[in-house]
């Protein structure tokens, strides 16, 4: 058996275990810091909305992309000195296309920009593709995405509640999911990546992954509740065992899922430079890692905390604590008696033997005043007296 399989088996059987649930305050602190950073990023550096959301003019022209292509095309457009041109964005698509995005331009301004781009690319102005994108289209996408997100959260809450018969599981899963969304959006703000329709697709995709991992842990908790019902474990202990049992599986699933996404992100960011692969890859990459984290460190500890607050669970925990205390007391009594004097143990043995041999030894209430030697003498004299009486009868 390999080392990894050995560790996985020992985690599953409980031979080794890490107290994820018991250290929930640490995980809450880590998540709180991450959420605070994400919130500050959104305030101090708002999302870089793509042209699909803010609206504007989009130009694309064929060109042999070099290290100076972006700077050359930007300089050519900036020489036009167009008013309110702060939203100018120049990127490359692959190795043969340059893309220029500006605010919504007037007809005359469109002609000037096409001529400037054509001159920098060494082509005719007619070779520059142009399209005007309205902001209303982006608003429609945003509205539809928010509606889809709301409906998704409601349906998932009802599904988890119906499947596990525990509404607290639904609350824990949704809290973990919102945790993943905020962190993913915050990373987008920090990275400065443009928010495009591909970004929205990526964000909605991570919802399913985050919930999948959480439901796997919850299902294992439900299996372990049998120990709780038999009075062997608390809910926190059953939950912590479930996390340890699925830990290796969650790590393997996350690594296998993140590797191809990382390849998409690398290709989009460093090979193509822009496009849907870059936007989709970042959302999936951050969201999948955050989802694996939240299922183990947020959803499960939060669920255990809410269940342990129930009166029945409090009583169950107290009952287990009393049982453990009684067991410790009995164990201490068995092992702690070795500190007593040997003479006392010997006297106890002699008293037991004396009572078994003859009821005429001494009154039971007086046994405690005899030492071991005295009891031996008493037992010996009693035996001699029995022998003498039997001889006299003869």
Secondary structure, 3 states (H helix, E strand, C coil): CCHHHHHHHHHHHCCCCCCCCCCHHHHHHHHHHHHHHHHHHHHHCCCEECHHHHCEEEEEEECCCCCCHHHHHHHHHHCCCCCCCCCCEEEEECCCEEEEEECCCCHHHHHHHHHHHHHHHCCCHHHCEEEEECHHHHHHHHHHHHHHHHHHHHHHHHHHHHHHCCHHHHHHHHHHHHHHHHHHHHHHHHHCCEECHHHHHHHHHHHHHHHHHHHHHHHHHHHHHHHHHCCCCCHHHHHHHHHHHHHHHHHHHHHHHHHHHHHHHHHHHHHHCCCHHHHHHHHHHHHHHHHHHHHHHHHHHHHHHHHHCCHHHHHHHHHHHHHHHHHHHHHHHHHHHHHCCHHHHHHHHHHHHHHHHCCCCCCHHHHHHCCHHHHHHHHHHHHHHHHHHHHHHC
